[in-house]
Amino acid sequence: MPHISVSLYPGRTEEAKAEMAKKLNQCLVDACGWRPEDISVSFAEISADHFVNEVTQKIASEELLMASDYIKE
């Protein structure tokens, strides 16, 4: 607790994803006071032609707090 799931286009290196995970983790540590070891982060690489549909379905039961140009309520 908590878990962050990041959906993105393919092509990032493992090093880039590890750096993103580290920064997301630190953000929650700073903002909420959680211990780093209590936070998990996963990545789902989704091709551009399927991205909007797959992500919209994936988050259908979640509360969307920040929309993007691609994913809207």
N, C-alpha and C positions, 0 to 999 in steps of 0.2 A: 504494500500500500504506500503510495499510489503507483499506478502504471501509466506511462505515456506511450501511445502508439502513433508513430509517424508514418504517413503514407506519402510517397514521393515517386517521381519518375525514376527509372533505372539509370545507373551511370555513375553514382557516387562511389568513391573508393571506400574500402573498409576503414581506412584511416579517417576519412571525412565523416563517416557515420559515427565512428567512435568519438570524434571531437564534438559532434552535435549532441550525442548522448551525454557526454560529460558536461556540456554547457546547460542542457536542459535539466540535468540532475542538480547542478549548482543553483540554477534559478529557483527550483523548488526548495532547496535547502535555505537559500537567502530569504525567499518570500514567505515561506510557511514554517520554517524551523524543523522540517523533517530531517531525519538522519540520512546521509547519502546511501547507506546500505539498505534502507527501506524502500528505495525508489527503483523501479525497473523501467527500461525503455526498449521498445521494439521498433523495427522498421519493416514496412511492406512496400516493395517496389512494384509499381503498377504502370503498365505502358500508357502512353498518352492517349491512345484511342479508346481505352477502357477506364481511364482515371475517374472522370466525373461520375459515371454510372456505378462503378464499384465502391467508391468512397461514399457516395450518397446512400447506397444500400447498407454499407458497413456501419454508418453512424445514424441510421434512421431512428434508433431508439435512444440516442444520446441527446443531451442538451447542447446545441450549437451556440457558443457564446461569441464567436468571432467568425463571420462569414468571409469568403474570399470572392474574387472574380469568378472562380470555378465552382465553389461549393457554397450554396446559398440555402436559406431556410425555405 
